[in-house]
Amino acid sequence: MKKIVSIFIAITAVALFGQQTTEEVEKIKVFDELLIPKEYSKEDVQPTIINSFDFAEEWAVLMPSDQGVAVKKKITAKSKLDDSTSEYCLGVKCVAFSRGFNWVEIKPPSPIRLPQKTKALSVLVMGRNFRHKLVAWVKDYWGREYRIEMGSLNYKGWKRISALIPNYVKTYSRYVPEYRSLYLTKFVIEFDPGESPGEEYAFYLYLDRFEVARDVFQDVSYEDLLLDEYGHELFDKEQWDKGIEEKK
């Protein structure tokens, strides 16, 4: 009887491990499948590189002073998965003072405006076998912020991690322009409280090639509607060109 129970536990453990791995692979698969043309769909989803971290020195890395220390560095290196001309990535080093639900914010110099009808997010991340998570925070046109879990960092080497934009993230309005842009406000490393603290267990993260999958199908062109390439009114074009901070 004990032998049967042991076999059952072993099979269950393998199944659970396999399921976790499958879920991570499935997220990448869904991102890629979005890009496959669909014969009877009004969607035309294309990948768009948003940031290759060529100006990584402009990003900010913030960690609460009572939790630990985090620093950044622009690194002359890139993932082999990145076929762009970029030669740089963003490096982050984090040292936690103690175990706990610690976090580190990785913020662009200003919120990054994403293309209209963005369906999914993707970023290349170097893992170090820590059980931390990477999360993206996006803000909608109306100022509401949403947490989007990109995935676990419990792996070794470069990997593309992805996440779909949830249906509850509002981007549609019945008024023209019907689809409003989202803004990436930050990435956040959420620490696993089971990981050891201290300099000996410093966590290193490298980010490269942030891209989105977006639907480029239009029944009426932006030009005919007197909108710019982001779907904003030409009347306000100068205001948008000066940066989204002036809009606040």
Residue, then its C-alpha position, 0 to 999 in steps of 0.5 A: m500500500k505504501k509503495i502505491v501511495s509513493i508512486f501516486i505522489a511521484i506521478t502527481a509531482v511530475a504532473l504538477f511540474g509539467q503543468q507549470t512548464t506547460e503554462e509558461v510555454e502556453k503563454i508564449k504560444v498564445f502570443d505567437e498565435l496572435l500573429i497568425p493571419k485568420e481567414y475570417s477575422k477582421e484582425d491583422v495582428q503584427p509584432t511591434i518593437i516598443n523599446s530595445f533598451d538602447f537608452a537604458e541609462e534613462w530608466a530608473v530602478l527603485m526599491p524601498s530603503d527598508q527592504g534592500v538596495a537596487v542599482k541599474k546599469k546599461i549593458t553592452a550585450k543582447s539576447k540571441l533571441d533579439d534579431s534587431t540592431s540593438e546592442y544593449c540591454l538593461g541590467v539590474k542588481c537587487v540585494a534584499f535585507s531580509r526575506g519577505f514580499n519585497w519588490v523593485e520597480i523598473k520605470p521608464p523616464s516617462p510612461i511609454r505609450l503603446p499602440q492602439k489595440t495592443k493585444a499582448l506584451s512580451v519582453l526578453v528576460m535573463g533568468r537566474n533560477f530565483r522564484h521571483k516574478l516579473v509584473a507589468w503595470v499599464k495605465d489606460y486612457w482614463g488613468r486607471e492602472y492594471r497589474i499584468e503578471m508577465g511570468s516567473l523568473n525561475y529559469k536560467g538564461w534568456k527567455r521571452i515571457s509574454a502576457l495577454i492584455p486582460n479583457y477587463v482592461k478598458t481600451y474601447s469607447r463608442y466615440v472616435p477614436e474608438y480604441r485608446s492607447l495604453y501606457l506602460t508605467k513600470f515593470v516590477i520584480e515581485f520577490d518570493p519570500g522564500e528566497s534568501p536575502g543578503e549580498e551572497y544571494a543578490f538577484y541579477l536581472y537583464l531586460d531586452r526587447f520589449e514588444v507588443a502584438r497589436d491589431v493594425f486592421q482599420d476600417v477607416s484610415y486615421e488620416d481620413l479621420l484626422l487622427d495621428e498614428y496613435g489615434h489622437e486628434l490632430f487638434d491636440k497633436e502639439q500637446w501630445d508631441k510635447g509628452i504625455e506629462e503635459k496632458k496631466 
